[in-house]
Each structure stands twice: as C-alpha cells, then as structure tokens.
Amino acid sequence: MSAISELTSLRRTRAKTAAERQQQRKENGRDNKAGYLFLLPWLVGLVVITIGPMCASLYLSFTDYNLLQPPKWAGLANFREMLHDTRLHQSLKVTFIYVFVGVPLQLALALVIALALDKGMKGLSFYRSIFYLPSMLGGSVAIAVLWRQIFGTDGLINQALRLVGINAHTGWVSDPSYALGTIIILHIWTFGSPMVIFLAGLRQIPTMYYEAAAVDGARRWARFSKITMPLLSPIVFFNLVLQIIGAFQSFTQAFVVSGGTGGPSDSTLFYTLYLYNRGFANLQMGYASAMAWVLLVIIGAFTAINFFASKYWVFYDD
Amino acid sequence: MGMFNRRQFLVGAAAAASASSIGLAACSGGGSSDGSATLSFGWWGNDVRNRETDQAIKAYMKANPKVTIKQQPGEWDSYWDKLSTEVAGKNAPDVIQMDMAYISQYAKNGTLLDLSQYGVDTSKFAPATVDSGKIDGKLVGINAGINSLTILVNPELFEKAGVDLPDDTKWTWDDYLSLSTELQAKGPTGTTGTQCAFPTDNMLQIWLRQNGKDLYTADGLAFTADDLAQYLDIMVRFMNAHAMPTASAINEEVGKSIDQTAFGTGKQGFALYWSNQLEAVNEASGTTMKMLRPPTVAGDATKLNGYYKASMLWSGYAGSKDPEAVGKLINWWVNNTACAKICLDERGTPANTEIVTAIESKLTAAGKAAVAYLDDIKPGLGKTPAAPPAGSSQIGDIMQRHTNDILFGKDKPATAAPKIVSELQAAIKSAQ
C-alpha cells in the first residue's frame, strides 16, 4: 500500500460529519489528481508510443499504403496475398527453424552452465560475468559485423580449419547452406541471460531436499531429475516463454550479417527482416502491417500453447 | 473524477498535438516576403561529400544572411527508408538529393516540386542532361553531375601476371572473359580475374543496350526473359572458366567499402564502377587504376550505345513552406562557380558546361581522367533512357537473390530469368 493511500484510509476512518465528508471527497479528488499526474508519463508513453501505433497498424493492415500517398482501403487483400507469397513462406520457415532449433539449444546450454556454476566454485561472480557478456554483446551490430568477418571465406574459422588440413573454401555466412546455422550458433552463444535466471532459480531450491535424498541414497541423476528439474520447472517455463517471444522477433543479427537482404538466396530471411523490407524498401506498409499482425497472432498462439502445456510439466512448490 | 475530465483531456491532447505540428512547421521554415527562410537540406554521401556540402551550405548562408539551412546528411542504405518515412509524416527536407532509381516513384506521388517554375536555370547544361529530371513533363530533378559506367582495370596486377591490357576500343565480352581467366590463372595466389558485376542492373543495362534493348520503358520492362537468360549465361561462363571469385566470396563483397573489396585490395583485375568513383577507388586502393570502355558485343566501342547518367539530382519537396527559396538554392548550387569550386566533381562531372571549364584546372588527376573518359566515349553514346518506372528500384535485390541461386548451383539461367522478370513486373505494377 502506498503512503498516499494509507494516509487516505486513515483519514477516512476519522471522517464523521457531513462537512468533514465533503472535505474528505475534495482531498480524495486531490489525491487522485496526484495519482494520475504520477501516472501520466507512463500513460502518455503507452498511448502515444504503443497503443496509438498499434491501432494505426491494425487499420493499415487492411489498406494499400505506400507511405507517399494516403492509404487506400483494400479489405483482406493483404492477407489473401500472404497465402501465395512464397518469400513469406520462406521467411516463416527460416524463423521457425531458428526458434525451434535455437531456443532449446540455447536454454539447454544455459542450464548446463548454470548447473556447473552452482557448485559454489571460487570466483563465481567472475565466471558469471564472463558468461553473461555475450548476452549483452550478442544483439549488437558490432558483434554481427565481427561475426561476418570471422565466418567469412578467408575468415578466422576457415583459416583455423586450413591449419588442421581441412580445405574450407566457402564462407559460413555467405553460403545459403550454412548461413542460418551460423546465425543460430550466434544466438546460442548469447545464453547468458537465461543462465543468470537459472542460476538464481537453482539457489532457491532448499538444500534440505538434497540432504534427504542423499540420506535415501539417491544418485546424481535421480537428484537432478526428481528434485532439481521439478523445482526449477517454473524458471524453465519463464525462460522458454521469454526466449520464444524474443526469437520470433529476432532481427538485428540477420539484418547485419546479410546486409539487410536476408540473403544469400533468402536463407536468412527472418520474418521481421522480410516485414521491414516490404515496408521500407518496397514501400508496401499496408502489407508490412498485415504481416506484423500475423506475427502477433503467431506469437500469441505459441505463448498460449506454452501456458496450456505448462499445466502438465511445470511444478509450483507452494 | 481525475485531474481533468475526458473532454479536458482531449482538448489538452489536441492542443499538444497542434503545438507539435506548429513545431514541425517551424522546422520546415516559413517563407516571408523579406527573403528570409529556413530550409532543411538532405543528402546521402561520404566523408568528403559531407565536408564539401557543409562548406557550400555555409558559403550560401554567408551570401544570403536571411536564409538558414539545416543539414541532414545520411547514408545511402538508410537514406531511402528515412525519406519515405519523412514524406509519410509530411516532414521531408526542403531540398532532397535524389537518385534516378527513385525519382519516378516520388514524382508520381506529387512529392516533388516542378523546379522550372521556381527559377532554376538549366540553359547552360549539356544536351540531354536536363531531360533525366523530367517526369511527365515536369522538371522534378536537376542533374547534380553526370557520370557513365566504366570497367576499371588494375594495371599493376596485369603487369605482375604478365598479361597485356586490352584495347578498349575493340574488346568484346569474349575478350573480357579470356583476359579474366588468364589473369586469375597467372596472377599471384588469391588473384581473381574480375569482380562479379553481373547481378547488378548496371551491367545488365550495358549488355542490353548493345543488343538494341534497354532496362525500362516509361512504365515497364524493355527486355524479355529470353534476353535476360542469354545475359545470365555469360555469368555462368565466367564462373565455369574460373574468371571470378567463388560464389560465397562474391556474396561477401556486397556492402563492403571500397578499401575492403578484392579490387580495392589489389587482388582483382577488373571491376565495374561509375566514372566519378575513380578518385575514391584510387584513394582506397593506393593504385592508379585505368578506365576502360565496357566491352561490346560487336567489338567496336562506337557501338557501345552508352549514355551520360545523372549520378544524382536535386529535387525540391512539394510540401516545402518556401518553394521560391528552394529553387533559388538549387539554382545557386548548379550554376554558381563559387559553389562548384567547393564541391568540384564529387557528385559527378557538372552538367553545366561552363562550370566544368571553370573548375577543370582545380580537378585532381582522377577528376581530369573522368572528364576525359566522358569525352572519349562520346562516339559511342546513344539515347538517354527514360527514368526507371516506380517500383523498379527493387531490381537490385531481385537480381541478387536469383543470381545467387545460379551461382550456388540451385538454379539455371533459363529458369531463373522468367522468375526475375515476373517479380520485377509485379514490383512495378504494385507501385503504379
């Protein structure tokens, strides 16, 4: 309870006479005013930066809008076009592969590292910072540029391969067979933020369970599968939901690595990248808006499935 | 009720909104009878251009103390995203540096001023250099400089490999292929014969025009899928003959700055550039490159059917508060020697022939070579093509995607060409 409302309720109990009640209403009004005033920065931000543009884009998704002329009502034409747009289907394929390969691998790696760090080793905070570093850098333009160099035809990776006798002549991000895989590896590498959350979750598990299990003679695997995993499942669920949403919206790495085209040969054409290109390069903002709403529905559906499925595997210890 | 009721809130919001639009109006400047104006000036460029443009703008403001000019420099890639968004927000710069690839799109939507009505004088311009900026009879772009395509060659690398340079008045596409192959085989390790310029519309246009076709008519394509398939076959021949880098290396070249490209690092024999880029290439590579006329089908440079392209144009924003001041500024930019002596030929050789004479002595060796090149190709010039239709600016992306499929062996010219043509036609259609 905030200080202001606490004060109000204290006064309310004391209010007796009609005059006092009137005075009371006035003060309540003033308190409300103060409340709204404090709320204003957030409210303005929400309305102007989020809800307004969202409503506008919902309207635009039913129009033919090239940014230069006023939008023309087009009904469901944009959505109908999406059914036959082979590049859109390619972008969905790329995005789904990225999400369903990248996210589980990233979470698995995050969990393994978190378990290793949870042993209470010396210099834990140092290692934690080191492992967290890629998460802070991974989404940045500079790292994507660096990766483009490292994975180039004559980049560090290929030079290393040549040293051990493998004659590598193709670039990892410039060959359509490997480009998406390389971006997925870049994503997995940024396992730091789920790792930190896992680590915090592991610390929450009471040691008495492990002690009891040890007394009963439970082995390592049994302790992990019967104690750690169930008690950590809410954290796994939280990470899963956040990472899936984030992965669906992934944009920067593909934009930089492919020079904004989704190339080579559309092999890194992420959904958001294609959306951006349709909107700003092809000036089809109506279509891009429709794409954005479809993405919202896809993400919403997967989040809903996640919450529904969570009933069967997430265990809350309370 | 809260601090204010709904009506008060709406009134307040409306007031805030109108206040901000007043702010915008103030940004784009209000014209007044005493000649005072505030203009914004948007361009894309590089360090040299940014510096020179800044100097020229300051010189103009000094000569016209009542005019204030706000600078909006940018980068090519983000420039067009930004401009379209600004036009949508009715907040575009008053003076817009424009490109041939986009001018139809903007002109068609009524975004650009007809500058012939605002006192821009083009009487001193070389023939055919004014027409590039005319769309539907309106002068919506003023030629900011001319250039033409050239094949640059690295003479040092040829000497090292012991390969003779071609005679560019006679060489054919087959000569281009055999020389590239020979250089790649005989040059130091890591040498590649030529840059792969085939995925660009520039290279395609060179070849099409020699075959009596072109890229575009006023509202569509001037070539067929068969033409394109024939052209793409040449690329495949270059690839199979090992006359250019591997498919993935070609991909990595895209978007690199000149000093990082294979040609810029002295590891490549030929590369396609615009004539006004010679200076930048020489500076980035530390080598004095030589300009060659592109190869011809007929083996005769007078049959090149080339043209002088407007490297870029000056346009005025139709929503400008002060079109008179916009016209005056653009007129000064293209006709005033003081401005030309600052900007020289950085945006291409000026279209105003008197200006060229006035600045020629100040040009660098590369600048003079570019002027000489434009003079050299005169016997091979043909008709200036129509401005590309709206929507055609996507050709680069579309070509790159499908030529990649060919380079990586996932498609063939005969099947890729119809896809490129139909995608391009769809892009043009949807922009009409």
Interface residues (C-beta under 8 A of the other chain):
Chain A: G29 N32 K33 G35 Y36 L37 N66 L67 L68 Q69 R148 G152 T153 H169 T170 G171 V173 S174 D175 P176 S177 G259 G260 T261 G263 P264 S265 D266 N277 F280 A281 N282 L283 Q284 M285
Chain B: M1 G2 M3 D77 W80 D81 S84 T85 V87 A88 Q105 Y106 N109 T111 T246 A247 S248 A249 N251 E252 V254 G255 G391 Q394 D397 Q400 R401 N404 D405 F408 K410 A427 S430 A431
